[in-house]
Structures are given as structure tokens and as C-alpha cells.
Amino acid sequence: MKKNIYTHPYFMAGLVPAIFFLILYFYPLTGIFAKSFFPKGKLDLFFLDQVLGSGRMMKIIWFTFWQAAVSTALTLACALPAAYVMANYQFRFKKTLRILASIPFVLPAVVVAAALEACVGKTGLASGWAGHINHPLALIFLAHVFYNFSVMLRILTGYWTSLQGEIREAAAMLGANPAQAFFHVTLPLLRPAIWAGTVLVFIFCFSSFGIILILGGPGYSTIESEIYRQAAHLFNLPLASFLSLVQILFTFGLMSLYTRFSKKAARFTPRAGQILLKRPHSPGEKTIVAAMALFIIVLCVIPLISLAASSLVHNGEICLVYYRAIFENTTDSVFYVPPFQAVKFSFIFAAGALVVALITGVSAALFISHCDRKIHSRLTPFFDPLFMLPLSTSAVTLGFGIIITLDHPPLNLRTSPILIPLVHALVGFPFVLRTVLPALRSIPAQMGEAGSMLGAGPWQIFRHIDLPLMSRSLVASAIFAFTISLGEFGATIFTAAPTTPTIPLAIYRFLGQPGAMNYGQAMAISTILMVATATGFILIEHLRPHNSEGI
Amino acid sequence: MKSIIACLILIVLTSLPTGSLAWDKQLTLMTHDSFSISKPVLADFEKALGAKVVILRSGDAGEALNKAILSKNNPLADIFYGVDNTFIGRALEEDIFIPYAPKRLDSVDPALRPGSQNRLIPVDYGDVCLNYDISWFKRHKLAAPRGLEDLLDPAYKGLAVVQNPATSSPGLAFLLATVSRFGEDGYIEYWKRLKANDVLVVNGWKEAYWGHFTAASKGDRPIVVSYASSPAAEVFYAEIKPETAPTGVVVDKGSAFRQVEYAGILKNGRQRALAQNAMDFILSPRFQEDIPLQMFVFPANGKAALPKVFTNHARITDTPARLAPEAIEKNRDRWLREWTEAVL
């Protein structure tokens, strides 16, 4: 029986993500690290001097940490009250509100930057009443909160919803007032979710790239954007690789923490869907709910609306001139690719990325849940954070690694369009894993055992028990992978072949050209991207099991 | 589910771009993002080679060269266009080009040619210098700047926008102009005082020129680092062509740095003969005369005719700032480091 565990198809499924990771992640990274650290065959550590001896580098490392800490704290401060309302009350348009709050997370940094510019910038919609925000730091924090609010909100709400009822009622019965009940009962119970959300958001802000590069200008640098500068411009590969390594190791540590906390959080969500939330009754409750809804609209929705608005206003009139221009070739440049083409390529790549991410992600989830159940080894706590690493690996380091390693047939992928969906799948993979794994873990082991007792093979068990039971989270994760690929920017800029630009690249290119026409077209494609993303999320909302956690 | 996946795979496979059928050979030209060529010249290029020409734009000047160096054992292209004289040392040291003397090399000004045994051939050049918005200075009754020192004048506080030399090639050229002008001992002091006089540093040329320069955007900086040929572009792209250019340049007293761009055949490339033909075409008048209005720099071939807007409005200095390529190669990284620590 014991032997069967290692030849079980679910265990073998682990090979799929393993091979995928080895080829597309570890092989290129090893290649670039080896080239950087062993330039002439032996270890050369001269760059350590450039890190430790440079006041600027120390400032960058310090800035990376504190901006991530501040951004995370701000995000938590915004999301906690919102989560309270979302977890405790049932009200109209709640679902819509949740969808709207989720859109920013998958928008590429160029669009977020443009959305904020369109909103609080010099000529922005909100600048009339709020005055425009000009300081790069303020813009960076605002962008990070805008980006990560929904992640925090989802994690907190999912967990909080499951804490309803008995415990707090018991506290009230024992004479605790609501404040006491909150601080002594709810808050301590919420701690795993708060930690999980905090760690995840911290990692996102810690490895922030596009936001810092676009909104921060040359004056502000995180480790991630400094890696880009050192590698792409100064060709200081040893320093860039060293910084990447520091970042990867640090993230791995944080991710281990995160997976530990999120596992704890996952245990607390049984049958959460059956909990009936109350509707706001007293004027106080109504005010709280209304205030929260207003806050979410101001934070998440207004920038999106002002983005869409600026794509529709030309010379003070509402018209579709920018949308029409998307379908025309107005300039006569050899390099001009109509944005419509970009939309097409984006969708093709996203479809490819979806397929690859699903296959690898589901295989990894099967493998991990199988190991959890049968092997109780020390291995799973290692694999779980490992598979999350692509989320925070510098795209330029990986891109350079791909240039020097994947250059021979059969792996000559460097300029192949196939590389783009593969790299996108690498980024989408952690999301698929995070969504499918909890669903798999929630399937009682006895079901499979009963199946095999009745003579079903592993394939039949997969086909008739596990697959149907995880199908909803499967569809949700597919849409995640799809929308993430649509918005992916960092890795694409290093891999996209000249003839196959994607939507974010087209936006980036338009924003880099002068004139109202280019700006308007950039806004128009951004709006199309936003609508595509929103559609994806509406589908997720319909298909995702009620209150399932996951990112 | 399975059928959906099958459908998606099918969509992906059928819609991937397939190679052009018109030519059975292909030449790949690797270059930076600012490269441009007009459609008819590209068509003639392909006709002259009897091959399809694929242009691989690979980031800005430094980034593209770094990608070429990284892939030197198995290059991504046959030809590289656009190593400039601030990076030529690195390119030669890494030994990624093979020598070839294309036809018409003798029409190129010998001053532009590096001592590189023809591994790199000059293809175009331009002077990087300060540009200013003429009408802005008129409106504000302020004298236009005449040299690099003027930027330190309190009257010019907050007027200039420059590029980060670590991420922009005109930015680097301008840094070298200041090194040449104020010397190894004085340039950092100059930059510190420039910073105190509220100079704005941005990442790239586009951001500076199209994002902050008063003559080309809604920005509020009437002085920008650009090319001495930029005024020609301003005239060329104006909807109503003005008599005189709306922008002026500061090129005297060694305040402009001459940036020369080179092209070469990549070592280990697969199409040796084709690459040699391509180098011939690049120095031919057909290609060279296309350069000014595509990239707004001067052709290296002295026999190439210049468009009228260039002869009227583009400037070239007789006294460019000078630095030996060896000195640049030896000190560039240190200058960049010192600059970054002092200014950012």
C-alpha cells in the first residue's frame, strides 16, 4: 500500500509543475546567477562592496522595506472597516461593489498609473475638489492601496464571515459590550487572516516595479526597480543578480509565513455559505454601511470611471473618436501595429496562458493535497511557498536568464511567441494553485477511498469525484489566469516579439508618444482591458463557491 | 471542459503568426527602440537583399546592446544597429562584432570612424545639447541660455529638465559633455549646484521632451536636453510650418556632445553573406537619406543629401565636447555611480 503512494497518478502529477518550473524558472535563473557570480569560472564577490559601501543602495533597501510597510498598513487600515461591513451585513449591490473593488488588482501598473493621473493628476477629474496630488510618494502609496485593497478585503471578509454567530453572542451573553467583544474576541480570532493578508500585500508592495518606475521617477527606487536599472542599463549583472537573490530568499521566507497563516485561515471556513447575514436596521448601522460603500466607490471606482471618461472626451465633447482610431492605421510607420491587433494577441496569449496555468496548477494542487494526506512529509511546507515565487521574481533577471539559457533547440524559445503565454502561465500558476488547493483539501478523503473500494481507478476518481467537486474553483482560477495574463506587463516587455505586442505594451507605447490622440487611444485600450477584466470577475463571482477564501 | 481546452489550443495554434512567404531567406536586424525606417526604404532593403528583413527592437540603446552581449554565443540577430560612442568600448571589449568594410565607407568622415578594424561602422550622428523654448524666454523677458554654466544662475532656477544618464543615452551624452567641460574634478560639483538650482531629472528622453518641455508639451520646463537637430523636427511636425524653428540650441563652447551611432555584423550570426550586403545597403544613399526624417540625426555618409528642413533648422557644432573613447570606457561606470549618488 505504501508503495502505491509514490506511483499514484496524483503524485506523478507533481512532475508536470516540476518540469515546468525547472525549464522556465530554475534553469534560466541558475544560468544568469552562474554567469553573474562566477564570471571567469570562479566566485567573484566584488559587488558586495557596491551594496554595503553605497549609501544609495542602503537607502534603496531601506526605502523598499518602509514603503512596503507603510503601504501595507494603509491598505489594512482601509480594508479592515470595509471587511467589517462586508462580513456582517447583507445589502443591495454588495456583489457589484465587490466586483468593482476587485478590478484594480489585475490592471497593469501602466493603467493604474494612468488611472490615478486621470483622477488626481493636474488635469484630473477629482483635482477640482481635492486639489491635485503631485508628490511621488503620495502617488505611490495611493497606487499601492488602490491595487491591494481588494486582496486584503477578500481575505479578511472570507474569514470574518465564518466567525459569525455563536462566539460573539456568547461574549455578549457574558456581559461584554460590542467594543470588548471586538477587541477581546473577534480581533484575536481574526489574527491569522490579518497576518495572511498583511504578508501577501507586503510582498506585492515589496516587489513593486511598474508603479515605482512610472510614478516614482528616477528619485525613488525599490530593490526590484533597481535590479532593472542595474541589469538593463548599467549591465551590472552581478549586482542585479545579488539583489534578485536577496529578494527571492526574503520572499520565500515571507511566503512560508503566508502559507502557514493561510492554511490556518482555511481551516476556519466550514459551510460559511449557510450563514445568514443581517440587514442594516438601525440608523447607525445604515450610516456605517453607506459610509463604507461610499468609501469603496471613492477609492476604487472613481479612478476607473475617470479613466473611462478620459477615453470618451475629446476636445470637451463626448465621442468615440479614440475608439474609432483603434481600428485604423493612422500613421505610416513600419512598426505601427494597430491596437486592435494588440487586443487580439493579448486574448490569444491569455487563452494559451490559461491552458498552461490550469494544467500545471491543477497538477500541483493534486500533488500537494495528495502529499498532505498520504505522506505527512516535511516537503509540502516547502513546495507551497516555492510555487509562489514567480510572483516576486524580477522580470529582467528572469528575462536575461531566458536569453542565455533557452537558446538551443528544442528549447529555442527566446524570440518565439510561445514564450509569452508560457511566462504568463508562470505568473498565473500561483493563483490557480491558491484557488484550487483549498477546494481539493475540502473534499473528504473518504470519498476517494470509497471510490477505490468500489473498484474505481485513480483516473476514474479524478474524473468522477475530484474534478466535478473542484470544477467551480477551477473555472474561477481559469478566469484569474486569463485576466492576469491580459494585464501582465513586466515579463511581457522582455519577451514580446516585435510583431506580437499585447494590450499593456500598446498602452505603454501610446503613453510614450506625445499628443492628445495617443493619450486618448491609450485610455481607450485601458478601458477595453478594464471591461474584459470586469467581465472575468463577474463570471468568477457567479461561479466561485460562496465565501471561499483564496486570493 | 475538455472541448473548451481543445478549442482554445486550436485557436492559439492557428492564430500564431506564420513567417512571410514572399522570401525564403531572412535577415534579422537588432536595434534599439528609437530606430525607425520608412516603408519604401524597407521594401528596397528587402529587394536589395532578396530576403525578408526582421527588425528586432530590444529596449533602449544600452539595454539592446546588453541583450546582444548576453546572447553573443548564439545571437538573436545578424546585424546590430545603434551602438553609440558612449558604449562602443563595451561592445568592442566583449568582442561581439566581426570586421567588414562595406562599400562607400570612404564617403564617411574619418573623424567619425573608431579605430576598431571596421568591426563597427559609423551610420549616423547628432549633437546632444540643451534645447530651449524661444517664445517662453521672450515672454518671460529672460535671456536664453548660452552655455552650461548659465543653468546655475538663480534666474534659471527650476527651468531645466534632464534625463537620468543611467537610463537614457542622451542623458549619458549630456553627462559626458559636463565631464568634458568641467573636468574630472569639477563635474560633480556642477551637478550638485545644478541640483540645488532645482533641475528636474526624469528617466528618459520622451518623458523629458514630450512630458515636461514647454515647447512640446503642457509642461513647465523651457530648457531640455535633446539633440541639435530637434528644432528641425519641431518645424517638420508643425501643422503650420514656421519660418524659424520654435526652439533654439546651445552648442557653443564645447557644451554639446557628439553622439555617433555604429552598426556591425554580429559574430556567430547565421547569414554572413546577407549581413555583408545589408551593411552595404545601410551605407548607401537610399538608406542614409532616409535617416534624417526618420530618426532626426545626421547620416554618416557625407554624400547623402540632406532634406531641406535639416539644412535650414538642424545644427551641428564645430566645437563638440571631446572625450577619448578609452577614457569613457574606463570611467563611465564610476561617473554614473558618482552622479547617481550625488544627484538622485
Contacts between the chains, C-beta under 8 A, distances in Angstrom:
chain1	res1	chain2	res2	distance
A	50	B	337	8.0
A	54	B	337	7.7
A	54	B	341	7.0
A	55	B	341	6.6
A	56	B	340	6.2
A	56	B	341	5.1
A	56	B	344	6.9
A	122	B	218	7.9
A	213	B	203	7.4
A	217	B	201	7.5
A	217	B	202	6.0
A	217	B	203	6.6
A	218	B	164	4.2
A	218	B	166	7.9
A	218	B	167	7.0
A	218	B	201	5.1
A	218	B	202	6.5
A	218	B	203	5.4
A	218	B	344	5.8
A	219	B	201	7.2
A	219	B	344	5.8
A	221	B	344	7.9
A	229	B	166	6.1
A	229	B	167	6.4
A	231	B	66	7.6
A	232	B	59	6.4
A	232	B	62	7.2
A	232	B	63	4.4
A	232	B	66	6.5
A	233	B	60	7.7
A	233	B	62	4.9
A	233	B	63	6.3
A	233	B	66	8.0
A	233	B	166	5.4
A	233	B	167	5.0
A	234	B	62	7.7
A	234	B	166	6.0
A	234	B	333	6.8
A	234	B	336	6.6
A	235	B	62	7.1
A	235	B	66	4.7
A	235	B	69	7.3
A	235	B	90	7.2
A	236	B	333	7.6
A	332	B	38	7.7
A	332	B	39	6.4
A	333	B	36	6.7
A	334	B	36	7.3
A	334	B	37	5.7
A	334	B	38	7.2
A	334	B	39	5.6
A	334	B	42	5.5
A	334	B	55	7.3
A	335	B	36	7.1
A	335	B	55	7.5
A	335	B	57	7.1
A	344	B	15	7.5
A	348	B	11	6.7
A	348	B	12	5.8
A	348	B	15	5.2
A	348	B	16	7.5
A	351	B	8	4.5
A	351	B	11	5.9
A	351	B	12	5.7
A	352	B	8	7.5
A	352	B	12	4.5
A	354	B	8	6.9
A	355	B	5	5.7
A	355	B	8	5.5
A	355	B	9	6.2
A	355	B	12	7.5
A	358	B	5	7.7
A	400	B	66	8.0
A	400	B	67	7.8
A	400	B	70	5.9
A	403	B	67	6.1
A	403	B	70	5.0
A	403	B	71	5.3
A	403	B	76	7.6
A	404	B	70	5.4
A	404	B	71	6.8
A	407	B	71	6.6
A	407	B	73	7.6
A	407	B	74	4.4
A	408	B	74	7.0
A	414	B	71	7.4
A	414	B	76	6.3
A	415	B	56	7.2
A	415	B	76	6.2
A	417	B	16	5.6
A	417	B	17	6.7
A	418	B	16	7.6
A	421	B	12	7.2
A	467	B	1	8.0
A	471	B	1	7.4
A	474	B	1	7.7
A	497	B	56	7.9
A	498	B	54	7.7
A	498	B	55	6.5
A	498	B	56	5.9
A	498	B	57	5.6
A	499	B	17	5.8
A	500	B	17	6.5
A	512	B	206	5.0
A	512	B	207	7.9
A	512	B	210	7.9
A	513	B	206	7.6
A	513	B	210	7.3
A	514	B	206	8.0
A	514	B	210	3.8
A	514	B	216	6.4
A	514	B	217	6.5
